[in-house]
Amino acid sequence: MRTLGSGEIVFYTMDGSVQRFEGEIQVADGRVILTEIIYFNGRPNGSREVNMPLARCVIYWKPEVYEEIGFAQA
């Protein structure tokens, strides 16, 4: 299973609502760590980390550059 890369997370909350996040994703020890870049006036100016339980998340990975040009991950 892939554990690091860019993508989108769909998080299902306890009250039944759905939240969507996009950024850099890391999966470790049953948790999903998402790093979002914060933009001010169209320029990156910081980041924030969101930590969620893996069991309540669906991850949609974006292809990495090497995958787009035809090289597979070993």
PyMOL Python script that loads the backbone (N, CA, C, O; Angstrom):
from pymol import cmd

cmd.read_pdbstr("""\
ATOM      1  N   MET A   1       0.840  -1.182   0.000  1.00  0.00           N
ATOM      2  CA  MET A   1       0.000   0.000   0.000  1.00  0.00           C
ATOM      3  C   MET A   1       0.883   1.242   0.000  1.00  0.00           C
ATOM      4  O   MET A   1       1.925   1.284   0.654  1.00  0.00           O
ATOM      5  N   ARG A   2       0.460   2.218  -0.722  1.00  0.00           N
ATOM      6  CA  ARG A   2       1.187   3.483  -0.796  1.00  0.00           C
ATOM      7  C   ARG A   2       1.017   4.253   0.513  1.00  0.00           C
ATOM      8  O   ARG A   2      -0.074   4.257   1.083  1.00  0.00           O
ATOM      9  N   THR A   3       2.065   4.896   0.995  1.00  0.00           N
ATOM     10  CA  THR A   3       1.989   5.591   2.281  1.00  0.00           C
ATOM     11  C   THR A   3       2.381   7.061   2.230  1.00  0.00           C
ATOM     12  O   THR A   3       2.281   7.754   3.243  1.00  0.00           O
ATOM     13  N   LEU A   4       2.824   7.553   1.080  1.00  0.00           N
ATOM     14  CA  LEU A   4       3.274   8.939   0.999  1.00  0.00           C
ATOM     15  C   LEU A   4       3.023   9.474  -0.402  1.00  0.00           C
ATOM     16  O   LEU A   4       3.335   8.805  -1.387  1.00  0.00           O
ATOM     17  N   GLY A   5       2.459  10.679  -0.499  1.00  0.00           N
ATOM     18  CA  GLY A   5       2.233  11.287  -1.802  1.00  0.00           C
ATOM     19  C   GLY A   5       1.179  12.375  -1.749  1.00  0.00           C
ATOM     20  O   GLY A   5       0.728  12.769  -0.674  1.00  0.00           O
ATOM     21  N   SER A   6       0.791  12.856  -2.919  1.00  0.00           N
ATOM     22  CA  SER A   6      -0.221  13.901  -3.042  1.00  0.00           C
ATOM     23  C   SER A   6      -1.565  13.269  -3.329  1.00  0.00           C
ATOM     24  O   SER A   6      -1.651  12.204  -3.941  1.00  0.00           O
ATOM     25  N   GLY A   7      -2.620  13.943  -2.877  1.00  0.00           N
ATOM     26  CA  GLY A   7      -3.940  13.424  -3.182  1.00  0.00           C
ATOM     27  C   GLY A   7      -5.042  14.145  -2.456  1.00  0.00           C
ATOM     28  O   GLY A   7      -4.859  15.237  -1.918  1.00  0.00           O
ATOM     29  N   GLU A   8      -6.203  13.499  -2.456  1.00  0.00           N
ATOM     30  CA  GLU A   8      -7.395  14.035  -1.810  1.00  0.00           C
ATOM     31  C   GLU A   8      -7.891  13.025  -0.788  1.00  0.00           C
ATOM     32  O   GLU A   8      -7.853  11.819  -1.030  1.00  0.00           O
ATOM     33  N   ILE A   9      -8.355  13.517   0.350  1.00  0.00           N
ATOM     34  CA  ILE A   9      -8.913  12.672   1.398  1.00  0.00           C
ATOM     35  C   ILE A   9     -10.380  13.028   1.571  1.00  0.00           C
ATOM     36  O   ILE A   9     -10.736  14.201   1.684  1.00  0.00           O
ATOM     37  N   VAL A  10     -11.230  12.005   1.590  1.00  0.00           N
ATOM     38  CA  VAL A  10     -12.627  12.176   1.954  1.00  0.00           C
ATOM     39  C   VAL A  10     -12.756  11.610   3.361  1.00  0.00           C
ATOM     40  O   VAL A  10     -12.530  10.420   3.581  1.00  0.00           O
ATOM     41  N   PHE A  11     -13.121  12.471   4.321  1.00  0.00           N
ATOM     42  CA  PHE A  11     -13.195  12.085   5.736  1.00  0.00           C
ATOM     43  C   PHE A  11     -14.656  12.055   6.163  1.00  0.00           C
ATOM     44  O   PHE A  11     -15.378  13.040   6.009  1.00  0.00           O
ATOM     45  N   TYR A  12     -15.086  10.917   6.701  1.00  0.00           N
ATOM     46  CA  TYR A  12     -16.458  10.743   7.175  1.00  0.00           C
ATOM     47  C   TYR A  12     -16.477  10.980   8.686  1.00  0.00           C
ATOM     48  O   TYR A  12     -15.880  10.217   9.445  1.00  0.00           O
ATOM     49  N   THR A  13     -17.163  12.040   9.121  1.00  0.00           N
ATOM     50  CA  THR A  13     -17.181  12.422  10.528  1.00  0.00           C
ATOM     51  C   THR A  13     -18.181  11.585  11.317  1.00  0.00           C
ATOM     52  O   THR A  13     -18.974  10.841  10.741  1.00  0.00           O
ATOM     53  N   MET A  14     -18.136  11.713  12.634  1.00  0.00           N
ATOM     54  CA  MET A  14     -19.002  10.937  13.517  1.00  0.00           C
ATOM     55  C   MET A  14     -20.475  11.304  13.328  1.00  0.00           C
ATOM     56  O   MET A  14     -21.345  10.456  13.528  1.00  0.00           O
ATOM     57  N   ASP A  15     -20.772  12.544  12.950  1.00  0.00           N
ATOM     58  CA  ASP A  15     -22.169  12.953  12.788  1.00  0.00           C
ATOM     59  C   ASP A  15     -22.721  12.650  11.394  1.00  0.00           C
ATOM     60  O   ASP A  15     -23.853  13.023  11.084  1.00  0.00           O
ATOM     61  N   GLY A  16     -21.939  11.984  10.559  1.00  0.00           N
ATOM     62  CA  GLY A  16     -22.404  11.567   9.244  1.00  0.00           C
ATOM     63  C   GLY A  16     -22.092  12.528   8.111  1.00  0.00           C
ATOM     64  O   GLY A  16     -22.395  12.235   6.954  1.00  0.00           O
ATOM     65  N   SER A  17     -21.494  13.666   8.418  1.00  0.00           N
ATOM     66  CA  SER A  17     -21.141  14.601   7.346  1.00  0.00           C
ATOM     67  C   SER A  17     -19.806  14.189   6.712  1.00  0.00           C
ATOM     68  O   SER A  17     -19.082  13.343   7.237  1.00  0.00           O
ATOM     69  N   VAL A  18     -19.510  14.806   5.579  1.00  0.00           N
ATOM     70  CA  VAL A  18     -18.314  14.470   4.812  1.00  0.00           C
ATOM     71  C   VAL A  18     -17.464  15.722   4.642  1.00  0.00           C
ATOM     72  O   VAL A  18     -17.981  16.791   4.319  1.00  0.00           O
ATOM     73  N   GLN A  19     -16.162  15.589   4.859  1.00  0.00           N
ATOM     74  CA  GLN A  19     -15.222  16.683   4.631  1.00  0.00           C
ATOM     75  C   GLN A  19     -14.183  16.231   3.625  1.00  0.00           C
ATOM     76  O   GLN A  19     -13.744  15.081   3.652  1.00  0.00           O
ATOM     77  N   ARG A  20     -13.785  17.137   2.732  1.00  0.00           N
ATOM     78  CA  ARG A  20     -12.774  16.829   1.718  1.00  0.00           C
ATOM     79  C   ARG A  20     -11.561  17.718   1.944  1.00  0.00           C
ATOM     80  O   ARG A  20     -11.679  18.920   2.178  1.00  0.00           O
ATOM     81  N   PHE A  21     -10.387  17.090   1.867  1.00  0.00           N
ATOM     82  CA  PHE A  21      -9.124  17.792   2.033  1.00  0.00           C
ATOM     83  C   PHE A  21      -8.209  17.417   0.872  1.00  0.00           C
ATOM     84  O   PHE A  21      -8.312  16.320   0.322  1.00  0.00           O
ATOM     85  N   GLU A  22      -7.316  18.330   0.503  1.00  0.00           N
ATOM     86  CA  GLU A  22      -6.358  18.044  -0.560  1.00  0.00           C
ATOM     87  C   GLU A  22      -4.985  18.541  -0.128  1.00  0.00           C
ATOM     88  O   GLU A  22      -4.864  19.623   0.445  1.00  0.00           O
ATOM     89  N   GLY A  23      -3.947  17.746  -0.403  1.00  0.00           N
ATOM     90  CA  GLY A  23      -2.591  18.135  -0.049  1.00  0.00           C
ATOM     91  C   GLY A  23      -1.648  16.951  -0.061  1.00  0.00           C
ATOM     92  O   GLY A  23      -1.874  15.963  -0.760  1.00  0.00           O
ATOM     93  N   GLU A  24      -0.583  17.065   0.728  1.00  0.00           N
ATOM     94  CA  GLU A  24       0.406  15.991   0.854  1.00  0.00           C
ATOM     95  C   GLU A  24      -0.059  15.036   1.946  1.00  0.00           C
ATOM     96  O   GLU A  24      -0.397  15.459   3.052  1.00  0.00           O
ATOM     97  N   ILE A  25      -0.073  13.738   1.623  1.00  0.00           N
ATOM     98  CA  ILE A  25      -0.635  12.730   2.521  1.00  0.00           C
ATOM     99  C   ILE A  25       0.449  11.763   2.966  1.00  0.00           C
ATOM    100  O   ILE A  25       1.291  11.331   2.179  1.00  0.00           O
ATOM    101  N   GLN A  26       0.403  11.434   4.260  1.00  0.00           N
ATOM    102  CA  GLN A  26       1.272  10.397   4.815  1.00  0.00           C
ATOM    103  C   GLN A  26       0.407   9.476   5.661  1.00  0.00           C
ATOM    104  O   GLN A  26      -0.392   9.942   6.474  1.00  0.00           O
ATOM    105  N   VAL A  27       0.563   8.166   5.472  1.00  0.00           N
ATOM    106  CA  VAL A  27      -0.182   7.170   6.243  1.00  0.00           C
ATOM    107  C   VAL A  27       0.798   6.475   7.179  1.00  0.00           C
ATOM    108  O   VAL A  27       1.818   5.945   6.740  1.00  0.00           O
ATOM    109  N   ALA A  28       0.480   6.482   8.484  1.00  0.00           N
ATOM    110  CA  ALA A  28       1.363   5.855   9.475  1.00  0.00           C
ATOM    111  C   ALA A  28       0.563   5.432  10.697  1.00  0.00           C
ATOM    112  O   ALA A  28      -0.198   6.227  11.248  1.00  0.00           O
ATOM    113  N   ASP A  29       0.729   4.195  11.121  1.00  0.00           N
ATOM    114  CA  ASP A  29       0.156   3.678  12.372  1.00  0.00           C
ATOM    115  C   ASP A  29      -1.347   3.905  12.487  1.00  0.00           C
ATOM    116  O   ASP A  29      -1.815   4.348  13.536  1.00  0.00           O
ATOM    117  N   GLY A  30      -2.101   3.620  11.456  1.00  0.00           N
ATOM    118  CA  GLY A  30      -3.549   3.757  11.521  1.00  0.00           C
ATOM    119  C   GLY A  30      -4.044   5.183  11.480  1.00  0.00           C
ATOM    120  O   GLY A  30      -5.220   5.434  11.743  1.00  0.00           O
ATOM    121  N   ARG A  31      -3.174   6.123  11.156  1.00  0.00           N
ATOM    122  CA  ARG A  31      -3.525   7.543  11.083  1.00  0.00           C
ATOM    123  C   ARG A  31      -3.189   8.072   9.697  1.00  0.00           C
ATOM    124  O   ARG A  31      -2.313   7.539   9.015  1.00  0.00           O
ATOM    125  N   VAL A  32      -3.878   9.106   9.292  1.00  0.00           N
ATOM    126  CA  VAL A  32      -3.601   9.809   8.050  1.00  0.00           C
ATOM    127  C   VAL A  32      -3.193  11.228   8.430  1.00  0.00           C
ATOM    128  O   VAL A  32      -3.931  11.933   9.118  1.00  0.00           O
ATOM    129  N   ILE A  33      -2.023  11.636   7.979  1.00  0.00           N
ATOM    130  CA  ILE A  33      -1.518  12.985   8.255  1.00  0.00           C
ATOM    131  C   ILE A  33      -1.546  13.746   6.943  1.00  0.00           C
ATOM    132  O   ILE A  33      -0.897  13.353   5.973  1.00  0.00           O
ATOM    133  N   LEU A  34      -2.300  14.838   6.916  1.00  0.00           N
ATOM    134  CA  LEU A  34      -2.450  15.642   5.716  1.00  0.00           C
ATOM    135  C   LEU A  34      -1.807  17.002   5.958  1.00  0.00           C
ATOM    136  O   LEU A  34      -2.103  17.667   6.951  1.00  0.00           O
ATOM    137  N   THR A  35      -0.930  17.410   5.051  1.00  0.00           N
ATOM    138  CA  THR A  35      -0.316  18.734   5.116  1.00  0.00           C
ATOM    139  C   THR A  35      -0.903  19.583   4.002  1.00  0.00           C
ATOM    140  O   THR A  35      -0.743  19.280   2.820  1.00  0.00           O
ATOM    141  N   GLU A  36      -1.585  20.651   4.397  1.00  0.00           N
ATOM    142  CA  GLU A  36      -2.184  21.579   3.443  1.00  0.00           C
ATOM    143  C   GLU A  36      -1.340  22.843   3.370  1.00  0.00           C
ATOM    144  O   GLU A  36      -0.889  23.352   4.396  1.00  0.00           O
ATOM    145  N   ILE A  37      -1.127  23.343   2.174  1.00  0.00           N
ATOM    146  CA  ILE A  37      -0.399  24.600   1.990  1.00  0.00           C
ATOM    147  C   ILE A  37      -1.407  25.744   2.095  1.00  0.00           C
ATOM    148  O   ILE A  37      -2.467  25.694   1.471  1.00  0.00           O
ATOM    149  N   ILE A  38      -1.085  26.762   2.870  1.00  0.00           N
ATOM    150  CA  ILE A  38      -1.938  27.936   3.043  1.00  0.00           C
ATOM    151  C   ILE A  38      -1.417  29.045   2.145  1.00  0.00           C
ATOM    152  O   ILE A  38      -0.235  29.387   2.178  1.00  0.00           O
ATOM    153  N   TYR A  39      -2.312  29.600   1.346  1.00  0.00           N
ATOM    154  CA  TYR A  39      -1.948  30.671   0.414  1.00  0.00           C
ATOM    155  C   TYR A  39      -2.541  32.004   0.877  1.00  0.00           C
ATOM    156  O   TYR A  39      -3.704  32.066   1.275  1.00  0.00           O
ATOM    157  N   PHE A  40      -1.728  33.077   0.821  1.00  0.00           N
ATOM    158  CA  PHE A  40      -2.177  34.446   1.041  1.00  0.00           C
ATOM    159  C   PHE A  40      -1.832  35.254  -0.191  1.00  0.00           C
ATOM    160  O   PHE A  40      -0.680  35.262  -0.625  1.00  0.00           O
ATOM    161  N   ASN A  41      -2.811  35.931  -0.759  1.00  0.00           N
ATOM    162  CA  ASN A  41      -2.616  36.729  -1.973  1.00  0.00           C
ATOM    163  C   ASN A  41      -2.004  35.903  -3.105  1.00  0.00           C
ATOM    164  O   ASN A  41      -1.180  36.403  -3.870  1.00  0.00           O
ATOM    165  N   GLY A  42      -2.409  34.649  -3.204  1.00  0.00           N
ATOM    166  CA  GLY A  42      -1.951  33.792  -4.285  1.00  0.00           C
ATOM    167  C   GLY A  42      -0.560  33.217  -4.119  1.00  0.00           C
ATOM    168  O   GLY A  42      -0.052  32.574  -5.037  1.00  0.00           O
ATOM    169  N   ARG A  43       0.069  33.430  -2.978  1.00  0.00           N
ATOM    170  CA  ARG A  43       1.423  32.922  -2.744  1.00  0.00           C
ATOM    171  C   ARG A  43       1.432  32.009  -1.522  1.00  0.00           C
ATOM    172  O   ARG A  43       0.749  32.285  -0.536  1.00  0.00           O
ATOM    173  N   PRO A  44       2.206  30.920  -1.583  1.00  0.00           N
ATOM    174  CA  PRO A  44       2.281  30.036  -0.407  1.00  0.00           C
ATOM    175  C   PRO A  44       2.929  30.766   0.766  1.00  0.00           C
ATOM    176  O   PRO A  44       3.985  31.383   0.621  1.00  0.00           O
ATOM    177  N   ASN A  45       2.283  30.688   1.930  1.00  0.00           N
ATOM    178  CA  ASN A  45       2.764  31.441   3.071  1.00  0.00           C
ATOM    179  C   ASN A  45       2.790  30.613   4.351  1.00  0.00           C
ATOM    180  O   ASN A  45       3.068  31.155   5.420  1.00  0.00           O
ATOM    181  N   GLY A  46       2.512  29.337   4.270  1.00  0.00           N
ATOM    182  CA  GLY A  46       2.532  28.501   5.458  1.00  0.00           C
ATOM    183  C   GLY A  46       1.866  27.171   5.180  1.00  0.00           C
ATOM    184  O   GLY A  46       1.472  26.878   4.052  1.00  0.00           O
ATOM    185  N   SER A  47       1.748  26.378   6.217  1.00  0.00           N
ATOM    186  CA  SER A  47       1.081  25.086   6.064  1.00  0.00           C
ATOM    187  C   SER A  47       0.429  24.705   7.375  1.00  0.00           C
ATOM    188  O   SER A  47       0.753  25.247   8.432  1.00  0.00           O
ATOM    189  N   ARG A  48      -0.498  23.762   7.288  1.00  0.00           N
ATOM    190  CA  ARG A  48      -1.104  23.215   8.507  1.00  0.00           C
ATOM    191  C   ARG A  48      -1.236  21.719   8.333  1.00  0.00           C
ATOM    192  O   ARG A  48      -1.399  21.216   7.221  1.00  0.00           O
ATOM    193  N   GLU A  49      -1.163  21.020   9.442  1.00  0.00           N
ATOM    194  CA  GLU A  49      -1.276  19.568   9.433  1.00  0.00           C
ATOM    195  C   GLU A  49      -2.586  19.156  10.075  1.00  0.00           C
ATOM    196  O   GLU A  49      -2.984  19.699  11.105  1.00  0.00           O
ATOM    197  N   VAL A  50      -3.256  18.187   9.454  1.00  0.00           N
ATOM    198  CA  VAL A  50      -4.486  17.625   9.976  1.00  0.00           C
ATOM    199  C   VAL A  50      -4.240  16.138  10.174  1.00  0.00           C
ATOM    200  O   VAL A  50      -3.729  15.466   9.278  1.00  0.00           O
ATOM    201  N   ASN A  51      -4.602  15.621  11.341  1.00  0.00           N
ATOM    202  CA  ASN A  51      -4.370  14.229  11.701  1.00  0.00           C
ATOM    203  C   ASN A  51      -5.729  13.545  11.853  1.00  0.00           C
ATOM    204  O   ASN A  51      -6.549  13.984  12.659  1.00  0.00           O
ATOM    205  N   MET A  52      -5.984  12.461  11.080  1.00  0.00           N
ATOM    206  CA  MET A  52      -7.285  11.794  11.083  1.00  0.00           C
ATOM    207  C   MET A  52      -7.108  10.282  11.196  1.00  0.00           C
ATOM    208  O   MET A  52      -6.068   9.755  10.802  1.00  0.00           O
ATOM    209  N   PRO A  53      -8.113   9.573  11.731  1.00  0.00           N
ATOM    210  CA  PRO A  53      -8.033   8.113  11.771  1.00  0.00           C
ATOM    211  C   PRO A  53      -8.205   7.511  10.381  1.00  0.00           C
ATOM    212  O   PRO A  53      -9.085   7.930   9.628  1.00  0.00           O
ATOM    213  N   LEU A  54      -7.386   6.548  10.043  1.00  0.00           N
ATOM    214  CA  LEU A  54      -7.405   5.911   8.723  1.00  0.00           C
ATOM    215  C   LEU A  54      -8.739   5.215   8.443  1.00  0.00           C
ATOM    216  O   LEU A  54      -9.194   5.191   7.300  1.00  0.00           O
ATOM    217  N   ALA A  55      -9.361   4.654   9.468  1.00  0.00           N
ATOM    218  CA  ALA A  55     -10.602   3.896   9.286  1.00  0.00           C
ATOM    219  C   ALA A  55     -11.755   4.752   8.781  1.00  0.00           C
ATOM    220  O   ALA A  55     -12.714   4.210   8.230  1.00  0.00           O
ATOM    221  N   ARG A  56     -11.697   6.064   8.948  1.00  0.00           N
ATOM    222  CA  ARG A  56     -12.775   6.950   8.519  1.00  0.00           C
ATOM    223  C   ARG A  56     -12.439   7.726   7.252  1.00  0.00           C
ATOM    224  O   ARG A  56     -13.151   8.663   6.891  1.00  0.00           O
ATOM    225  N   CYS A  57     -11.349   7.338   6.570  1.00  0.00           N
ATOM    226  CA  CYS A  57     -10.875   8.089   5.401  1.00  0.00           C
ATOM    227  C   CYS A  57     -10.889   7.239   4.139  1.00  0.00           C
ATOM    228  O   CYS A  57     -10.667   6.029   4.179  1.00  0.00           O
ATOM    229  N   VAL A  58     -11.156   7.901   3.022  1.00  0.00           N
ATOM    230  CA  VAL A  58     -10.958   7.322   1.699  1.00  0.00           C
ATOM    231  C   VAL A  58      -9.931   8.221   1.013  1.00  0.00           C
ATOM    232  O   VAL A  58     -10.117   9.436   0.938  1.00  0.00           O
ATOM    233  N   ILE A  59      -8.844   7.621   0.510  1.00  0.00           N
ATOM    234  CA  ILE A  59      -7.750   8.391  -0.086  1.00  0.00           C
ATOM    235  C   ILE A  59      -7.762   8.196  -1.592  1.00  0.00           C
ATOM    236  O   ILE A  59      -7.796   7.071  -2.089  1.00  0.00           O
ATOM    237  N   TYR A  60      -7.733   9.311  -2.309  1.00  0.00           N
ATOM    238  CA  TYR A  60      -7.597   9.295  -3.765  1.00  0.00           C
ATOM    239  C   TYR A  60      -6.223   9.865  -4.088  1.00  0.00           C
ATOM    240  O   TYR A  60      -6.007  11.073  -3.984  1.00  0.00           O
ATOM    241  N   TRP A  61      -5.293   8.993  -4.480  1.00  0.00           N
ATOM    242  CA  TRP A  61      -3.925   9.416  -4.760  1.00  0.00           C
ATOM    243  C   TRP A  61      -3.830  10.069  -6.127  1.00  0.00           C
ATOM    244  O   TRP A  61      -4.492   9.643  -7.073  1.00  0.00           O
ATOM    245  N   LYS A  62      -3.012  11.097  -6.230  1.00  0.00           N
ATOM    246  CA  LYS A  62      -2.677  11.692  -7.524  1.00  0.00           C
ATOM    247  C   LYS A  62      -1.432  10.981  -8.040  1.00  0.00           C
ATOM    248  O   LYS A  62      -0.554  10.636  -7.250  1.00  0.00           O
ATOM    249  N   PRO A  63      -1.337  10.753  -9.351  1.00  0.00           N
ATOM    250  CA  PRO A  63      -0.142  10.095  -9.880  1.00  0.00           C
ATOM    251  C   PRO A  63       1.090  10.986  -9.714  1.00  0.00           C
ATOM    252  O   PRO A  63       1.019  12.201  -9.898  1.00  0.00           O
ATOM    253  N   GLU A  64       2.206  10.372  -9.369  1.00  0.00           N
ATOM    254  CA  GLU A  64       3.468  11.100  -9.263  1.00  0.00           C
ATOM    255  C   GLU A  64       4.060  11.285 -10.654  1.00  0.00           C
ATOM    256  O   GLU A  64       3.616  10.641 -11.604  1.00  0.00           O
ATOM    257  N   VAL A  65       5.037  12.137 -10.783  1.00  0.00           N
ATOM    258  CA  VAL A  65       5.628  12.450 -12.082  1.00  0.00           C
ATOM    259  C   VAL A  65       6.201  11.206 -12.744  1.00  0.00           C
ATOM    260  O   VAL A  65       5.992  10.998 -13.939  1.00  0.00           O
ATOM    261  N   TYR A  66       6.924  10.370 -11.992  1.00  0.00           N
ATOM    262  CA  TYR A  66       7.529   9.176 -12.581  1.00  0.00           C
ATOM    263  C   TYR A  66       6.477   8.187 -13.048  1.00  0.00           C
ATOM    264  O   TYR A  66       6.734   7.427 -13.982  1.00  0.00           O
ATOM    265  N   GLU A  67       5.301   8.168 -12.433  1.00  0.00           N
ATOM    266  CA  GLU A  67       4.224   7.289 -12.877  1.00  0.00           C
ATOM    267  C   GLU A  67       3.606   7.805 -14.183  1.00  0.00           C
ATOM    268  O   GLU A  67       3.205   7.015 -15.037  1.00  0.00           O
ATOM    269  N   GLU A  68       3.531   9.120 -14.330  1.00  0.00           N
ATOM    270  CA  GLU A  68       2.948   9.707 -15.526  1.00  0.00           C
ATOM    271  C   GLU A  68       3.818   9.478 -16.767  1.00  0.00           C
ATOM    272  O   GLU A  68       3.296   9.400 -17.879  1.00  0.00           O
ATOM    273  N   ILE A  69       5.133   9.371 -16.585  1.00  0.00           N
ATOM    274  CA  ILE A  69       6.010   9.173 -17.749  1.00  0.00           C
ATOM    275  C   ILE A  69       6.323   7.702 -18.010  1.00  0.00           C
ATOM    276  O   ILE A  69       7.109   7.385 -18.902  1.00  0.00           O
ATOM    277  N   GLY A  70       5.710   6.799 -17.233  1.00  0.00           N
ATOM    278  CA  GLY A  70       5.817   5.384 -17.551  1.00  0.00           C
ATOM    279  C   GLY A  70       6.676   4.541 -16.648  1.00  0.00           C
ATOM    280  O   GLY A  70       6.816   3.346 -16.911  1.00  0.00           O
ATOM    281  N   PHE A  71       7.260   5.080 -15.600  1.00  0.00           N
ATOM    282  CA  PHE A  71       8.065   4.283 -14.677  1.00  0.00           C
ATOM    283  C   PHE A  71       7.185   3.856 -13.506  1.00  0.00           C
ATOM    284  O   PHE A  71       6.502   4.683 -12.903  1.00  0.00           O
ATOM    285  N   ALA A  72       7.204   2.579 -13.191  1.00  0.00           N
ATOM    286  CA  ALA A  72       6.414   2.052 -12.096  1.00  0.00           C
ATOM    287  C   ALA A  72       7.226   2.062 -10.808  1.00  0.00           C
ATOM    288  O   ALA A  72       8.451   1.951 -10.829  1.00  0.00           O
ATOM    289  N   GLN A  73       6.526   2.197  -9.692  1.00  0.00           N
ATOM    290  CA  GLN A  73       7.182   2.140  -8.392  1.00  0.00           C
ATOM    291  C   GLN A  73       7.518   0.694  -8.062  1.00  0.00           C
ATOM    292  O   GLN A  73       6.679  -0.189  -8.236  1.00  0.00           O
ATOM    293  N   ALA A  74       8.732   0.439  -7.587  1.00  0.00           N
ATOM    294  CA  ALA A  74       9.165  -0.927  -7.292  1.00  0.00           C
ATOM    295  C   ALA A  74       8.626  -1.417  -5.973  1.00  0.00           C
ATOM    296  O   ALA A  74       8.899  -2.550  -5.578  1.00  0.00           O
TER     297      ALA A  74
END
""", "prot")
cmd.dss("prot")
cmd.show_as("cartoon", "prot")
cmd.util.cbc("prot")
cmd.orient("prot")
